[in-house]
Amino acid sequence: MKLEAVYDRGRLEFSKPVKFKSDRVRIKVEVPDSEIVHPPDRDHLPQELRKQAGDMLARLEAIRNAPFPSDDQLPEVTPRQSERMEAFELRAQSREEQGRPV
């Protein structure tokens, strides 16, 4: 389905109200080339800067793809951390009793 929209400071505003089935929907947008500020060409960046960016990206990907630690690899919960968890639980119970969002 083709829909018309206007881009306004980071938001697409449809010319007619649209209700989607999901909160997140992938769409295709056609924008005139004359309306886009083109980013600088990456080939003109210094080699050192491109290598640094590549290294950062590799570290982030390693973190993103790392397996979850098993229970025996997790550090022990300190008494202070235990107190804080109990306090958060009490606060959540109190908010729920008051009819407030948790």
N, C-alpha and C positions, 0 to 999 in steps of 0.2 A: 504494500500500500504506500502510495506517495503522499507525504504530508508536507505542508509548508510551515516554516518556522523562521524566527528572527533570532540571531545571536546577540545577546545583550550582556556584556561584562561577565562572561563565563557561564551563561545560562542560555539554553535554547527555549524560546517561548513560541509555542505553536499558535498559528493563527486561529484555529478552532480548538476547543477543549478536547483532549484525548485522555482516555482512561486505559491504562495498560493492565494486563493480567498480573504481571510481575513488577516488583519494585525496581528491578534492574533489567534493562532491555538493551541489546546490542542493536545499533542503528547505523546506517550509512548516511553520510552528509556530503553533499556536493557544494563546494565553496569556490567561487571564482579566484583564480590565481592572483588577480590584482588586489584582493583583500587580505592576502597572507603576507606577513613580514617573514621573509626567509631567514632561517638561522645561518650563521657563518658556515662556510664549507669546512668540514672536518679535516680535509687534506691540507689546509693551510695552518693547522695547529702544529706547534712544535712536537717533534717525535717524543721528547721526554714527557710532555703532558699527555700524549695519547697512551704511552706505556703506563703512566701512573693511573690513568682512568681505567685502563684494562685490568691492572692489578687490583684496583678497588672493586671492580665489577666481579672479578674472580673470587675475591674474599667474600663478597656479599652472596654470591651463588653458592659457595661452600657452606655458609651459615644457613642459607635457605634450604639447602638439600640435605643438611646433616640429620641423622636419625635422632629420635628422642632418646634421652638417657634412660636407662633402666632404673628401677627403684633403688637398687643397691649402689648406683652411681650418684644419687642425689645427696647433698649434704644434710646432716641432721638438723631438725628444726630447733632453734634456740628457744630458751624460755621466753625471751622478749618477743620473738616472732609468734610463739604460741599465744601469748597475751594479746597481741594485736589481732590475731585471727579470731579469738574469742570476742574481742571488742567489736570487730566488724560484724560478727554474727549477732551479737546483742543489738547493735544499731539496726540491722536489717529486720530483726524481730520487732523492735519498737516501731519502726516505720511501717511495717506491715499491719501491726495492731492499730495504728493511727490512720490507716487507709492511704498512706503516702507511697509513692513508688520506691522500690527498694534499690 
